[in-house]
């Protein structure tokens, strides 16, 4: 695991291919996970139009560690981690640095467990829809994970209507 006081953070790049140090935002979330500004910063800086950097991978490791300890980061953790993992497979993005590779794999193993636990217990739609791609990605189903990650409610509605004639054949109430 990379610690927040590790000097390696200073040389890492974010989604804009420029140096980015996410530690202030990570520390803010550790102090108060309900803050919106740190999440907004991480979303904006750790990926940009499909680009990610080494800071993106390191931030996932730290965020998963926070969630493992306290279970309070919410759906943003699953959604951001899934976005970064999908983009890790994009040809133009850097590989996980060798010094971080084991921690990143371990974080993803922990993240899959957290997502499965949420799927067993949580009814919040945001947690469910962001946990599903995490499980798919953690099990090596990259295309499925990518599809689930980027599918919004309106696209899902259109897809099930086109493919399954949903409004004609199914009840909306689930009963």
Residue pairs with C-beta under 8 A, 6 or more apart in sequence:
1 61
1 62
1 65
1 103
1 106
1 107
2 8
2 9
2 58
2 61
2 62
2 100
2 103
4 23
4 26
4 27
4 62
8 58
8 99
9 21
9 22
9 23
9 55
9 58
10 19
10 21
11 19
12 19
12 20
12 21
12 53
12 54
12 55
12 58
13 19
13 20
13 53
13 54
13 55
13 94
14 20
14 22
14 45
14 46
14 47
14 48
14 52
14 53
14 55
14 56
15 44
15 45
15 46
15 47
15 48
15 49
15 51
15 52
15 53
15 56
16 45
16 48
16 51
17 51
17 53
20 45
20 46
20 53
20 55
21 55
22 41
22 42
22 45
22 46
22 55
22 58
22 59
22 62
24 38
25 37
25 38
25 39
25 41
25 42
25 45
26 38
26 42
26 59
26 62
26 63
26 66
28 35
28 37
28 38
29 35
29 38
29 39
29 63
29 66
29 73
30 66
33 66
33 70
33 72
33 73
33 74
39 76
39 80
42 59
42 76
42 80
43 76
43 80
45 55
46 52
46 53
46 55
46 56
46 59
46 80
46 84
47 56
47 83
47 84
47 87
50 87
50 90
50 92
50 93
51 87
51 90
51 92
51 93
52 84
52 87
52 88
52 90
52 93
52 94
53 93
53 94
54 94
54 96
54 97
54 100
56 84
56 87
57 84
57 88
57 96
57 97
57 100
57 104
58 100
59 84
60 80
60 81
60 84
60 85
60 104
60 107
60 108
60 111
61 100
61 103
61 104
61 107
63 73
63 77
63 80
63 81
64 77
64 81
64 107
64 108
64 110
64 111
64 114
65 107
66 73
67 73
67 77
67 111
67 114
68 110
68 114
71 114
74 126
74 127
75 124
75 126
75 127
75 129
75 130
77 111
78 111
78 115
78 118
78 127
78 130
78 131
78 133
78 134
79 130
79 149
81 108
81 111
81 134
82 130
82 133
82 134
82 137
82 145
82 148
82 149
83 149
85 108
85 137
85 145
86 133
86 137
86 142
86 145
86 146
86 149
86 150
87 93
88 95
88 96
89 142
96 104
108 137
108 138
109 138
111 134
111 138
112 134
112 135
112 138
112 139
114 134
115 131
115 132
115 134
115 135
115 138
116 131
116 135
118 127
118 128
118 131
119 128
119 131
119 132
119 135
122 128
122 131
129 148
132 148
133 144
133 145
133 146
133 148
133 149
134 145
136 142
136 144
136 145
136 148
137 145
137 149
151 159
157 166
160 166
161 167
164 170
